[in-house]
Amino acid sequence: MAKTNINANIGRSLSQTDRILNYMLEGNSITPGEALRKFGSSRLAARISDIEAKGYIVYRQMVNVQTADGNSARVMQYHII
């Protein structure tokens, strides 16, 4: 028997890719840690690839971020101009 999706918001909900794209179009940059916290996306590079497939130019730069244990780490930061 086929299962029926009972999500009443299915037609209105945005994908992770669309939510990340909208966030970046508002002028925000994003790192993998921010993508995980804000959007539940553990694969930001894949979402960025999806955004580029839609025709957007995404800029990248390596940045230092503070980790939870007080150390720093270099991560990729993405933005759209």
TIDREN-807826 format. One record per residue (C-alpha): residue in three letters; x, y, z. Coordinates in steps of 0.2 Angstrom, whole numbers, plus 5000, padded with zeros to 4 digits. Layout:
BEGIN
{code: Ala	xx: X	yy: Y	zz: Z}
...
***
This chain:
BEGIN
{code: Met	xx: 5000	yy: 5000	zz: 5000}
{code: Ala	xx: 5007	yy: 5017	zz: 4995}
{code: Lys	xx: 5010	yy: 5030	zz: 5009}
{code: Thr	xx: 5002	yy: 5047	zz: 5008}
{code: Asn	xx: 5011	yy: 5063	zz: 5013}
{code: Ile	xx: 5000	yy: 5071	zz: 5026}
{code: Asn	xx: 5011	yy: 5087	zz: 5027}
{code: Ala	xx: 4999	yy: 5101	zz: 5025}
{code: Asn	xx: 5014	yy: 5113	zz: 5020}
{code: Ile	xx: 5021	yy: 5103	zz: 5006}
{code: Gly	xx: 5017	yy: 5115	zz: 4993}
{code: Arg	xx: 5023	yy: 5130	zz: 5003}
{code: Ser	xx: 5039	yy: 5123	zz: 5011}
{code: Leu	xx: 5056	yy: 5128	zz: 5003}
{code: Ser	xx: 5070	yy: 5116	zz: 5001}
{code: Gln	xx: 5086	yy: 5118	zz: 5010}
{code: Thr	xx: 5094	yy: 5124	zz: 4994}
{code: Asp	xx: 5080	yy: 5138	zz: 4992}
{code: Arg	xx: 5082	yy: 5143	zz: 5010}
{code: Ile	xx: 5101	yy: 5145	zz: 5009}
{code: Leu	xx: 5099	yy: 5154	zz: 4992}
{code: Asn	xx: 5086	yy: 5166	zz: 4999}
{code: Tyr	xx: 5098	yy: 5169	zz: 5014}
{code: Met	xx: 5112	yy: 5173	zz: 5003}
{code: Leu	xx: 5102	yy: 5184	zz: 4992}
{code: Glu	xx: 5098	yy: 5195	zz: 5007}
{code: Gly	xx: 5117	yy: 5199	zz: 5008}
{code: Asn	xx: 5122	yy: 5186	zz: 5020}
{code: Ser	xx: 5137	yy: 5175	zz: 5018}
{code: Ile	xx: 5137	yy: 5157	zz: 5025}
{code: Thr	xx: 5149	yy: 5144	zz: 5032}
{code: Pro	xx: 5146	yy: 5125	zz: 5034}
{code: Gly	xx: 5143	yy: 5128	zz: 5053}
{code: Glu	xx: 5130	yy: 5142	zz: 5050}
{code: Ala	xx: 5121	yy: 5131	zz: 5037}
{code: Leu	xx: 5120	yy: 5117	zz: 5049}
{code: Arg	xx: 5113	yy: 5128	zz: 5063}
{code: Lys	xx: 5101	yy: 5139	zz: 5053}
{code: Phe	xx: 5095	yy: 5126	zz: 5040}
{code: Gly	xx: 5100	yy: 5109	zz: 5046}
{code: Ser	xx: 5111	yy: 5107	zz: 5031}
{code: Ser	xx: 5126	yy: 5096	zz: 5034}
{code: Arg	xx: 5131	yy: 5096	zz: 5015}
{code: Leu	xx: 5133	yy: 5115	zz: 5011}
{code: Ala	xx: 5145	yy: 5112	zz: 4997}
{code: Ala	xx: 5132	yy: 5101	zz: 4988}
{code: Arg	xx: 5118	yy: 5115	zz: 4991}
{code: Ile	xx: 5130	yy: 5128	zz: 4984}
{code: Ser	xx: 5132	yy: 5117	zz: 4968}
{code: Asp	xx: 5113	yy: 5116	zz: 4967}
{code: Ile	xx: 5113	yy: 5135	zz: 4968}
{code: Glu	xx: 5126	yy: 5137	zz: 4954}
{code: Ala	xx: 5116	yy: 5125	zz: 4944}
{code: Lys	xx: 5102	yy: 5137	zz: 4945}
{code: Gly	xx: 5113	yy: 5150	zz: 4936}
{code: Tyr	xx: 5119	yy: 5160	zz: 4952}
{code: Ile	xx: 5138	yy: 5164	zz: 4953}
{code: Val	xx: 5144	yy: 5160	zz: 4971}
{code: Tyr	xx: 5160	yy: 5167	zz: 4978}
{code: Arg	xx: 5171	yy: 5158	zz: 4990}
{code: Gln	xx: 5184	yy: 5163	zz: 5002}
{code: Met	xx: 5193	yy: 5154	zz: 5016}
{code: Val	xx: 5190	yy: 5162	zz: 5033}
{code: Asn	xx: 5195	yy: 5158	zz: 5051}
{code: Val	xx: 5181	yy: 5154	zz: 5063}
{code: Gln	xx: 5181	yy: 5151	zz: 5082}
{code: Thr	xx: 5176	yy: 5133	zz: 5087}
{code: Ala	xx: 5166	yy: 5128	zz: 5102}
{code: Asp	xx: 5182	yy: 5123	zz: 5111}
{code: Gly	xx: 5190	yy: 5140	zz: 5109}
{code: Asn	xx: 5201	yy: 5135	zz: 5095}
{code: Ser	xx: 5200	yy: 5142	zz: 5077}
{code: Ala	xx: 5197	yy: 5133	zz: 5061}
{code: Arg	xx: 5198	yy: 5138	zz: 5043}
{code: Val	xx: 5182	yy: 5135	zz: 5033}
{code: Met	xx: 5175	yy: 5140	zz: 5017}
{code: Gln	xx: 5163	yy: 5154	zz: 5017}
{code: Tyr	xx: 5151	yy: 5157	zz: 5002}
{code: His	xx: 5142	yy: 5173	zz: 4996}
{code: Ile	xx: 5133	yy: 5180	zz: 4981}
{code: Ile	xx: 5136	yy: 5198	zz: 4976}
***
